[in-house]
Amino acid sequence: MVIFRWIVGVLCGLFAAGWLFTFLMYVLRDDDRFAELGKRLRHFTILIALLWFNTEIWGRVVWTIFTWGVPTA
């Protein structure tokens, strides 16, 4: 799970950096192509963050269901 968190974190960070860069370029150059690219990158950033969140939550739900009656130690 740690590897998954690192992969998702790096991907989310890269997409967020690209989103901020394209937003900055849109503000500085007033080019609508950067606005469209920034919008797409923002959507992918949110999609990756929601994928991570849902995987964390549902992973815990499945883990709890499978280990519900198992005694510890």
C-alpha positions as CSV (number, residue, x, y, z in Angstrom):
1,M,0.0,0.0,0.0
2,V,2.9,2.3,0.6
3,I,4.1,1.9,-3.0
4,F,0.6,2.7,-4.2
5,R,0.5,5.9,-2.0
6,W,3.9,7.0,-3.4
7,I,2.9,6.4,-7.0
8,V,-0.4,8.2,-6.6
9,G,1.3,11.1,-4.6
10,V,3.9,11.6,-7.3
11,L,1.3,11.5,-10.1
12,C,-1.0,13.9,-8.3
13,G,1.9,16.2,-7.6
14,L,3.1,16.2,-11.2
15,F,-0.4,16.9,-12.5
16,A,-0.9,19.6,-9.9
17,A,2.4,21.2,-10.9
18,G,1.4,21.1,-14.6
19,W,-2.0,22.6,-13.7
20,L,-0.4,25.5,-11.8
21,F,2.1,26.0,-14.6
22,T,-0.6,26.2,-17.3
23,F,-2.7,28.5,-15.1
24,L,0.3,30.8,-14.7
25,M,1.0,30.7,-18.5
26,Y,-2.7,31.5,-19.1
27,V,-2.6,34.5,-16.8
28,L,0.6,35.8,-18.2
29,R,0.0,35.2,-21.9
30,D,-3.9,35.2,-22.1
31,D,-3.8,32.2,-24.4
32,D,-7.0,30.1,-24.3
33,R,-5.1,26.9,-25.2
34,F,-3.5,27.1,-21.8
35,A,-6.9,27.5,-20.1
36,E,-8.1,24.3,-21.8
37,L,-5.0,22.4,-20.9
38,G,-5.1,23.6,-17.4
39,K,-8.8,22.6,-17.1
40,R,-7.9,19.1,-18.3
41,L,-5.0,18.8,-15.9
42,R,-7.2,20.0,-13.0
43,H,-9.7,17.3,-13.8
44,F,-7.1,14.6,-13.9
45,T,-5.6,15.9,-10.7
46,I,-8.9,15.7,-8.9
47,L,-9.6,12.3,-10.5
48,I,-6.3,10.9,-9.2
49,A,-6.9,12.3,-5.7
50,L,-10.4,10.8,-5.6
51,L,-9.1,7.4,-6.9
52,W,-6.6,7.5,-4.0
53,F,-9.2,8.5,-1.4
54,N,-11.7,5.8,-2.6
55,T,-9.0,3.1,-2.6
56,E,-8.0,4.0,1.0
57,I,-11.6,4.0,2.3
58,W,-12.7,0.9,0.5
59,G,-9.5,-0.9,1.2
60,R,-10.1,-0.3,5.0
61,V,-13.7,-1.5,4.6
62,V,-12.7,-4.7,2.9
63,W,-9.9,-5.3,5.4
64,T,-12.3,-4.8,8.3
65,I,-14.8,-7.3,6.7
66,F,-12.2,-10.0,6.2
67,T,-10.6,-9.6,9.6
68,W,-13.8,-9.0,11.6
69,G,-13.9,-12.2,13.7
70,V,-10.2,-13.0,13.7
71,P,-8.6,-12.8,17.2
72,T,-5.5,-10.7,17.5
73,A,-2.4,-12.5,19.1
